[in-house]
Amino acid sequence: MSKICKICGKKPMVGNNVSHAHNVNKRRFNPNLQRVRALHKGQVQKIMVCTRCIRSGKVEKIPHGGEKKLAA
């Protein structure tokens, strides 16, 4: 499972850990991804979405049993 947001395409970034002695080591900054049941391409799916997309309302969360309400 890749660490990429399905909505905005946010990916891990590369940066540095810097100690007090200014020693530098490479590291990855991963996006804050959450698995969400959402309406994606007309179907209810579990998708990996970053928290910024969830907060901004780009994702429509579907509660359990919500498929029946969508069909009605």
Backbone atoms as SQL, in Angstrom:
CREATE TABLE atoms (id INTEGER PRIMARY KEY, chain TEXT, resi INTEGER, resn TEXT, atom TEXT, x REAL, y REAL, z REAL);
INSERT INTO atoms VALUES
  (1, 'A', 1, 'MET', 'N', 0.840, -1.167, 0.000),
  (2, 'A', 1, 'MET', 'CA', 0.000, 0.000, 0.000),
  (3, 'A', 1, 'MET', 'C', 0.893, 1.241, 0.000),
  (4, 'A', 2, 'SER', 'N', 0.769, 2.045, -1.040),
  (5, 'A', 2, 'SER', 'CA', 1.613, 3.229, -1.152),
  (6, 'A', 2, 'SER', 'C', 1.083, 4.343, -0.261),
  (7, 'A', 3, 'LYS', 'N', 1.965, 5.232, 0.125),
  (8, 'A', 3, 'LYS', 'CA', 1.606, 6.340, 1.015),
  (9, 'A', 3, 'LYS', 'C', 1.299, 7.575, 0.187),
  (10, 'A', 4, 'ILE', 'N', 0.236, 7.469, -0.634),
  (11, 'A', 4, 'ILE', 'CA', -0.172, 8.561, -1.511),
  (12, 'A', 4, 'ILE', 'C', -1.661, 8.820, -1.294),
  (13, 'A', 5, 'CYS', 'N', -2.024, 10.088, -1.170),
  (14, 'A', 5, 'CYS', 'CA', -3.429, 10.474, -1.010),
  (15, 'A', 5, 'CYS', 'C', -4.158, 10.259, -2.338),
  (16, 'A', 6, 'LYS', 'N', -5.319, 9.596, -2.277),
  (17, 'A', 6, 'LYS', 'CA', -6.093, 9.323, -3.494),
  (18, 'A', 6, 'LYS', 'C', -6.740, 10.576, -4.072),
  (19, 'A', 7, 'ILE', 'N', -6.938, 11.609, -3.261),
  (20, 'A', 7, 'ILE', 'CA', -7.626, 12.806, -3.724),
  (21, 'A', 7, 'ILE', 'C', -6.647, 13.818, -4.311),
  (22, 'A', 8, 'CYS', 'N', -5.656, 14.216, -3.530),
  (23, 'A', 8, 'CYS', 'CA', -4.758, 15.291, -3.975),
  (24, 'A', 8, 'CYS', 'C', -3.408, 14.786, -4.469),
  (25, 'A', 9, 'GLY', 'N', -3.083, 13.504, -4.237),
  (26, 'A', 9, 'GLY', 'CA', -1.817, 12.959, -4.719),
  (27, 'A', 9, 'GLY', 'C', -0.614, 13.307, -3.859),
  (28, 'A', 10, 'LYS', 'N', -0.858, 13.741, -2.622),
  (29, 'A', 10, 'LYS', 'CA', 0.250, 14.087, -1.726),
  (30, 'A', 10, 'LYS', 'C', 1.091, 12.847, -1.444),
  (31, 'A', 11, 'LYS', 'N', 2.435, 12.989, -1.518),
  (32, 'A', 11, 'LYS', 'CA', 3.370, 11.873, -1.358),
  (33, 'A', 11, 'LYS', 'C', 4.372, 12.195, -0.253),
  (34, 'A', 12, 'PRO', 'N', 5.162, 11.197, 0.162),
  (35, 'A', 12, 'PRO', 'CA', 6.227, 11.478, 1.123),
  (36, 'A', 12, 'PRO', 'C', 7.267, 12.429, 0.534),
  (37, 'A', 13, 'MET', 'N', 7.828, 13.262, 1.420),
  (38, 'A', 13, 'MET', 'CA', 8.897, 14.178, 1.027),
  (39, 'A', 13, 'MET', 'C', 10.190, 13.724, 1.689),
  (40, 'A', 14, 'VAL', 'N', 11.321, 14.152, 1.145),
  (41, 'A', 14, 'VAL', 'CA', 12.623, 13.810, 1.705),
  (42, 'A', 14, 'VAL', 'C', 13.184, 15.041, 2.392),
  (43, 'A', 15, 'GLY', 'N', 13.731, 14.823, 3.587),
  (44, 'A', 15, 'GLY', 'CA', 14.333, 15.923, 4.330),
  (45, 'A', 15, 'GLY', 'C', 15.496, 15.419, 5.153),
  (46, 'A', 16, 'ASN', 'N', 15.876, 16.178, 6.160),
  (47, 'A', 16, 'ASN', 'CA', 17.031, 15.838, 6.981),
  (48, 'A', 16, 'ASN', 'C', 16.667, 15.838, 8.456),
  (49, 'A', 17, 'ASN', 'N', 17.262, 14.883, 9.210),
  (50, 'A', 17, 'ASN', 'CA', 17.313, 14.964, 10.662),
  (51, 'A', 17, 'ASN', 'C', 18.595, 15.699, 10.994),
  (52, 'A', 18, 'VAL', 'N', 18.515, 16.738, 11.804),
  (53, 'A', 18, 'VAL', 'CA', 19.699, 17.509, 12.162),
  (54, 'A', 18, 'VAL', 'C', 19.847, 17.470, 13.674),
  (55, 'A', 19, 'SER', 'N', 20.986, 16.956, 14.153),
  (56, 'A', 19, 'SER', 'CA', 21.228, 16.865, 15.587),
  (57, 'A', 19, 'SER', 'C', 21.828, 18.164, 16.107),
  (58, 'A', 20, 'HIS', 'N', 22.046, 18.221, 17.422),
  (59, 'A', 20, 'HIS', 'CA', 22.651, 19.413, 18.021),
  (60, 'A', 20, 'HIS', 'C', 24.069, 19.632, 17.510),
  (61, 'A', 21, 'ALA', 'N', 24.746, 18.548, 17.136),
  (62, 'A', 21, 'ALA', 'CA', 26.105, 18.661, 16.597),
  (63, 'A', 21, 'ALA', 'C', 26.085, 18.928, 15.091),
  (64, 'A', 22, 'HIS', 'N', 24.900, 19.177, 14.540),
  (65, 'A', 22, 'HIS', 'CA', 24.690, 19.455, 13.114),
  (66, 'A', 22, 'HIS', 'C', 25.079, 18.279, 12.222),
  (67, 'A', 23, 'ASN', 'N', 24.966, 17.061, 12.770),
  (68, 'A', 23, 'ASN', 'CA', 25.095, 15.878, 11.921),
  (69, 'A', 23, 'ASN', 'C', 23.779, 15.732, 11.160),
  (70, 'A', 24, 'VAL', 'N', 23.870, 15.380, 9.886),
  (71, 'A', 24, 'VAL', 'CA', 22.693, 15.347, 9.019),
  (72, 'A', 24, 'VAL', 'C', 22.460, 13.925, 8.531),
  (73, 'A', 25, 'ASN', 'N', 21.219, 13.439, 8.707),
  (74, 'A', 25, 'ASN', 'CA', 20.807, 12.139, 8.186),
  (75, 'A', 25, 'ASN', 'C', 19.527, 12.329, 7.391),
  (76, 'A', 26, 'LYS', 'N', 19.429, 11.625, 6.269),
  (77, 'A', 26, 'LYS', 'CA', 18.224, 11.704, 5.440),
  (78, 'A', 26, 'LYS', 'C', 17.059, 11.017, 6.140),
  (79, 'A', 27, 'ARG', 'N', 15.861, 11.547, 5.927),
  (80, 'A', 27, 'ARG', 'CA', 14.647, 10.944, 6.451),
  (81, 'A', 27, 'ARG', 'C', 13.486, 11.266, 5.529),
  (82, 'A', 28, 'ARG', 'N', 12.357, 10.564, 5.743),
  (83, 'A', 28, 'ARG', 'CA', 11.149, 10.806, 4.959),
  (84, 'A', 28, 'ARG', 'C', 10.087, 11.437, 5.838),
  (85, 'A', 29, 'PHE', 'N', 9.396, 12.434, 5.294),
  (86, 'A', 29, 'PHE', 'CA', 8.235, 13.025, 5.940),
  (87, 'A', 29, 'PHE', 'C', 7.008, 12.448, 5.242),
  (88, 'A', 30, 'ASN', 'N', 6.280, 11.563, 5.933),
  (89, 'A', 30, 'ASN', 'CA', 5.105, 10.927, 5.345),
  (90, 'A', 30, 'ASN', 'C', 3.865, 11.786, 5.580),
  (91, 'A', 31, 'PRO', 'N', 2.942, 11.825, 4.615),
  (92, 'A', 31, 'PRO', 'CA', 1.687, 12.551, 4.835),
  (93, 'A', 31, 'PRO', 'C', 0.830, 11.818, 5.866),
  (94, 'A', 32, 'ASN', 'N', -0.016, 12.561, 6.541),
  (95, 'A', 32, 'ASN', 'CA', -0.911, 11.993, 7.549),
  (96, 'A', 32, 'ASN', 'C', -2.120, 11.399, 6.825),
  (97, 'A', 33, 'LEU', 'N', -2.044, 10.107, 6.508),
  (98, 'A', 33, 'LEU', 'CA', -3.099, 9.435, 5.747),
  (99, 'A', 33, 'LEU', 'C', -4.014, 8.649, 6.673),
  (100, 'A', 34, 'GLN', 'N', -5.295, 8.667, 6.354),
  (101, 'A', 34, 'GLN', 'CA', -6.302, 7.923, 7.098),
  (102, 'A', 34, 'GLN', 'C', -7.105, 7.084, 6.108),
  (103, 'A', 35, 'ARG', 'N', -7.474, 5.877, 6.539),
  (104, 'A', 35, 'ARG', 'CA', -8.340, 5.034, 5.701),
  (105, 'A', 35, 'ARG', 'C', -9.789, 5.427, 5.983),
  (106, 'A', 36, 'VAL', 'N', -10.505, 5.813, 4.920),
  (107, 'A', 36, 'VAL', 'CA', -11.853, 6.364, 5.058),
  (108, 'A', 36, 'VAL', 'C', -12.790, 5.655, 4.093),
  (109, 'A', 37, 'ARG', 'N', -13.994, 5.320, 4.579),
  (110, 'A', 37, 'ARG', 'CA', -15.043, 4.834, 3.679),
  (111, 'A', 37, 'ARG', 'C', -15.657, 6.058, 3.039),
  (112, 'A', 38, 'ALA', 'N', -15.492, 6.170, 1.738),
  (113, 'A', 38, 'ALA', 'CA', -15.941, 7.386, 1.062),
  (114, 'A', 38, 'ALA', 'C', -16.489, 7.044, -0.310),
  (115, 'A', 39, 'LEU', 'N', -17.216, 7.996, -0.858),
  (116, 'A', 39, 'LEU', 'CA', -17.732, 7.880, -2.212),
  (117, 'A', 39, 'LEU', 'C', -16.625, 8.307, -3.162),
  (118, 'A', 40, 'HIS', 'N', -16.102, 7.344, -3.945),
  (119, 'A', 40, 'HIS', 'CA', -14.986, 7.616, -4.850),
  (120, 'A', 40, 'HIS', 'C', -15.320, 7.029, -6.216),
  (121, 'A', 41, 'LYS', 'N', -15.423, 7.890, -7.223),
  (122, 'A', 41, 'LYS', 'CA', -15.771, 7.481, -8.588),
  (123, 'A', 41, 'LYS', 'C', -17.106, 6.752, -8.636),
  (124, 'A', 42, 'GLY', 'N', -18.073, 7.238, -7.851),
  (125, 'A', 42, 'GLY', 'CA', -19.415, 6.681, -7.881),
  (126, 'A', 42, 'GLY', 'C', -19.617, 5.424, -7.072),
  (127, 'A', 43, 'GLN', 'N', -18.588, 4.945, -6.363),
  (128, 'A', 43, 'GLN', 'CA', -18.702, 3.735, -5.566),
  (129, 'A', 43, 'GLN', 'C', -18.226, 4.008, -4.151),
  (130, 'A', 44, 'VAL', 'N', -18.760, 3.243, -3.196),
  (131, 'A', 44, 'VAL', 'CA', -18.286, 3.342, -1.820),
  (132, 'A', 44, 'VAL', 'C', -17.047, 2.470, -1.700),
  (133, 'A', 45, 'GLN', 'N', -15.922, 3.096, -1.349),
  (134, 'A', 45, 'GLN', 'CA', -14.652, 2.384, -1.242),
  (135, 'A', 45, 'GLN', 'C', -13.932, 2.837, 0.010),
  (136, 'A', 46, 'LYS', 'N', -13.003, 1.992, 0.484),
  (137, 'A', 46, 'LYS', 'CA', -12.074, 2.417, 1.521),
  (138, 'A', 46, 'LYS', 'C', -10.853, 2.971, 0.808),
  (139, 'A', 47, 'ILE', 'N', -10.584, 4.246, 1.016),
  (140, 'A', 47, 'ILE', 'CA', -9.459, 4.878, 0.339),
  (141, 'A', 47, 'ILE', 'C', -8.563, 5.557, 1.364),
  (142, 'A', 48, 'MET', 'N', -7.294, 5.721, 0.988),
  (143, 'A', 48, 'MET', 'CA', -6.328, 6.420, 1.825),
  (144, 'A', 48, 'MET', 'C', -6.355, 7.896, 1.440),
  (145, 'A', 49, 'VAL', 'N', -6.693, 8.753, 2.418),
  (146, 'A', 49, 'VAL', 'CA', -6.866, 10.179, 2.169),
  (147, 'A', 49, 'VAL', 'C', -6.094, 10.948, 3.233),
  (148, 'A', 50, 'CYS', 'N', -5.448, 12.040, 2.825),
  (149, 'A', 50, 'CYS', 'CA', -4.733, 12.864, 3.803),
  (150, 'A', 50, 'CYS', 'C', -5.739, 13.666, 4.627),
  (151, 'A', 51, 'THR', 'N', -5.323, 14.053, 5.825),
  (152, 'A', 51, 'THR', 'CA', -6.228, 14.752, 6.733),
  (153, 'A', 51, 'THR', 'C', -6.602, 16.132, 6.214),
  (154, 'A', 52, 'ARG', 'N', -5.767, 16.739, 5.419),
  (155, 'A', 52, 'ARG', 'CA', -6.109, 18.053, 4.862),
  (156, 'A', 52, 'ARG', 'C', -7.309, 17.933, 3.919),
  (157, 'A', 53, 'CYS', 'N', -7.365, 16.863, 3.120),
  (158, 'A', 53, 'CYS', 'CA', -8.512, 16.657, 2.227),
  (159, 'A', 53, 'CYS', 'C', -9.782, 16.370, 3.027),
  (160, 'A', 54, 'ILE', 'N', -9.654, 15.634, 4.136),
  (161, 'A', 54, 'ILE', 'CA', -10.818, 15.344, 4.971),
  (162, 'A', 54, 'ILE', 'C', -11.346, 16.632, 5.592),
  (163, 'A', 55, 'ARG', 'N', -10.452, 17.454, 6.134),
  (164, 'A', 55, 'ARG', 'CA', -10.864, 18.688, 6.805),
  (165, 'A', 55, 'ARG', 'C', -11.448, 19.711, 5.837),
  (166, 'A', 56, 'SER', 'N', -10.933, 19.744, 4.612),
  (167, 'A', 56, 'SER', 'CA', -11.401, 20.742, 3.654),
  (168, 'A', 56, 'SER', 'C', -12.699, 20.330, 2.965),
  (169, 'A', 57, 'GLY', 'N', -13.176, 19.107, 3.217),
  (170, 'A', 57, 'GLY', 'CA', -14.454, 18.678, 2.664),
  (171, 'A', 57, 'GLY', 'C', -14.362, 18.103, 1.266),
  (172, 'A', 58, 'LYS', 'N', -13.165, 17.741, 0.812),
  (173, 'A', 58, 'LYS', 'CA', -13.021, 17.143, -0.515),
  (174, 'A', 58, 'LYS', 'C', -13.480, 15.695, -0.537),
  (175, 'A', 59, 'VAL', 'N', -13.693, 15.103, 0.650),
  (176, 'A', 59, 'VAL', 'CA', -14.084, 13.703, 0.763),
  (177, 'A', 59, 'VAL', 'C', -15.461, 13.646, 1.408),
  (178, 'A', 60, 'GLU', 'N', -16.354, 12.859, 0.827),
  (179, 'A', 60, 'GLU', 'CA', -17.674, 12.654, 1.408),
  (180, 'A', 60, 'GLU', 'C', -17.664, 11.318, 2.135),
  (181, 'A', 61, 'LYS', 'N', -17.592, 11.372, 3.470),
  (182, 'A', 61, 'LYS', 'CA', -17.563, 10.148, 4.263),
  (183, 'A', 61, 'LYS', 'C', -18.926, 9.467, 4.207),
  (184, 'A', 62, 'ILE', 'N', -18.912, 8.140, 4.174),
  (185, 'A', 62, 'ILE', 'CA', -20.133, 7.348, 4.145),
  (186, 'A', 62, 'ILE', 'C', -20.173, 6.515, 5.421),
  (187, 'A', 63, 'PRO', 'N', -21.207, 6.664, 6.272),
  (188, 'A', 63, 'PRO', 'CA', -21.296, 5.832, 7.474),
  (189, 'A', 63, 'PRO', 'C', -21.654, 4.399, 7.099),
  (190, 'A', 64, 'HIS', 'N', -21.419, 3.472, 8.020),
  (191, 'A', 64, 'HIS', 'CA', -21.773, 2.076, 7.773),
  (192, 'A', 64, 'HIS', 'C', -23.283, 1.980, 7.596),
  (193, 'A', 65, 'GLY', 'N', -23.711, 1.286, 6.565),
  (194, 'A', 65, 'GLY', 'CA', -25.125, 1.211, 6.229),
  (195, 'A', 65, 'GLY', 'C', -25.587, 2.392, 5.399),
  (196, 'A', 66, 'GLY', 'N', -24.685, 3.266, 5.041),
  (197, 'A', 66, 'GLY', 'CA', -25.042, 4.457, 4.287),
  (198, 'A', 66, 'GLY', 'C', -25.304, 4.202, 2.819),
  (199, 'A', 67, 'GLU', 'N', -24.899, 3.017, 2.313),
  (200, 'A', 67, 'GLU', 'CA', -25.134, 2.711, 0.898),
  (201, 'A', 67, 'GLU', 'C', -26.626, 2.619, 0.614),
  (202, 'A', 68, 'LYS', 'N', -27.391, 2.128, 1.601),
  (203, 'A', 68, 'LYS', 'CA', -28.836, 1.995, 1.415),
  (204, 'A', 68, 'LYS', 'C', -29.483, 3.371, 1.284),
  (205, 'A', 69, 'LYS', 'N', -28.981, 4.337, 2.058),
  (206, 'A', 69, 'LYS', 'CA', -29.538, 5.682, 1.995),
  (207, 'A', 69, 'LYS', 'C', -29.193, 6.354, 0.670),
  (208, 'A', 70, 'LEU', 'N', -28.001, 6.039, 0.119),
  (209, 'A', 70, 'LEU', 'CA', -27.613, 6.616, -1.166),
  (210, 'A', 70, 'LEU', 'C', -28.495, 6.095, -2.290),
  (211, 'A', 71, 'ALA', 'N', -28.868, 4.802, -2.212),
  (212, 'A', 71, 'ALA', 'CA', -29.675, 4.194, -3.264),
  (213, 'A', 71, 'ALA', 'C', -31.115, 4.721, -3.237),
  (214, 'A', 72, 'ALA', 'N', -31.592, 5.085, -2.057),
  (215, 'A', 72, 'ALA', 'CA', -32.992, 5.529, -1.928),
  (216, 'A', 72, 'ALA', 'C', -33.201, 6.943, -2.416);
